[in-house]
Amino acid sequence: MDATIQVSGDDGTELSALWDWLRKERALAGSLRAQPRSAVDGQLGGAFEVLSVAVGSGGAVAVLAHSLTAWLRTRKSDITVTVKTATRSVSINARRVGTTDEVIALLESAMRHDTET
């Protein structure tokens, strides 16, 4: 199953930073992709707007949750990460990020619901 990850509340630099962070997770190797932003007249291309990650197993969900929790705790700005599946989404704010277990529970809830429908 694929999930997309968006970062809101910044100018795009935080999504790029998250991309760099997640690419270092060996357990996510090969399952992470950056999806390019649609071209807009008068603007240069090349930026991306969402990350896509294949999280077929519970282990990948836990790795993603651990990594997102750690990354969010390093942020100084007020940003929100939204993880979306085909049918659900969960949002985690950097200033109010919970424990890793709470983030795992949120992500697993979204994934479980997605596979049940």
C-alpha positions in Angstrom: 0.0 0.0 0.0 1.2 3.5 -0.8 0.9 6.5 1.5 1.7 10.1 0.5 3.4 12.5 2.8 2.9 16.3 2.7 4.4 19.0 4.8 2.4 22.2 5.3 3.3 25.5 6.9 6.6 26.1 5.1 8.0 27.1 1.7 9.0 23.7 0.5 12.3 23.5 2.3 10.9 21.3 5.0 9.6 18.7 2.6 13.1 18.6 1.0 14.6 18.1 4.5 12.2 15.3 5.2 13.1 13.7 1.9 16.8 13.8 2.8 16.0 12.4 6.3 13.8 9.5 5.2 16.2 8.5 2.4 18.7 7.6 5.2 16.4 5.0 6.6 17.7 1.7 5.3 14.3 0.0 6.0 12.6 2.4 3.6 15.2 2.0 0.8 13.5 1.4 -2.5 10.1 2.3 -1.2 10.4 6.1 -1.1 9.7 8.4 -4.1 9.4 12.1 -4.5 6.5 13.2 -6.7 7.2 16.3 -8.8 5.1 19.4 -8.5 2.9 20.1 -11.5 4.4 22.8 -13.8 2.9 26.2 -13.4 3.3 28.9 -16.1 6.0 31.4 -15.1 7.6 29.2 -12.5 10.6 26.9 -12.8 10.0 23.2 -12.3 12.1 20.7 -10.4 10.5 21.0 -7.0 8.4 18.2 -5.5 5.2 18.5 -3.5 4.7 15.1 -1.9 6.6 12.0 -1.0 5.2 8.6 -1.6 6.2 5.6 0.5 5.2 2.0 0.1 4.3 0.7 3.5 3.1 -2.8 2.9 4.2 -4.3 6.2 3.8 -3.3 9.8 7.6 -3.0 10.1 7.7 -0.3 7.5 4.9 1.6 9.3 6.9 1.5 12.5 10.1 2.6 10.8 8.2 5.5 9.2 6.6 6.5 12.5 9.9 6.4 14.4 11.6 8.4 11.7 8.8 11.0 11.4 8.7 11.4 15.2 12.5 12.0 15.4 12.5 14.4 12.4 9.5 16.4 13.7 11.3 16.9 17.0 14.2 18.5 15.2 12.0 21.1 13.6 12.0 24.7 14.8 9.1 25.9 12.7 5.4 25.2 13.2 4.8 22.6 10.5 2.4 19.8 10.0 3.1 16.5 8.3 0.1 14.7 6.8 0.2 11.1 5.8 -2.5 10.0 3.4 -3.7 6.6 2.3 -6.4 6.0 -0.3 -9.1 6.5 2.3 -7.7 8.2 5.3 -5.2 10.8 6.5 -3.5 11.6 9.7 -1.7 14.9 10.6 1.1 15.4 13.1 2.1 18.8 14.2 5.8 19.4 15.0 5.0 21.4 18.1 2.6 18.9 19.4 4.2 15.6 18.3 3.4 12.8 20.7 5.5 9.8 21.6 6.7 7.4 18.9 4.1 4.9 20.1 1.3 7.4 19.6 2.6 8.2 16.0 2.8 4.5 15.3 -0.8 4.0 16.5 -2.0 6.9 14.3 -0.3 5.5 11.2 -1.3 2.0 11.8 -4.9 3.1 12.3 -4.9 4.8 8.9 -3.2 1.8 7.2 -5.5 -0.8 8.9 -8.6 1.2 7.9 -7.3 1.4 4.4 -6.8 -2.3 4.0 -10.2 -3.1 5.5 -12.1 -1.2 2.9 
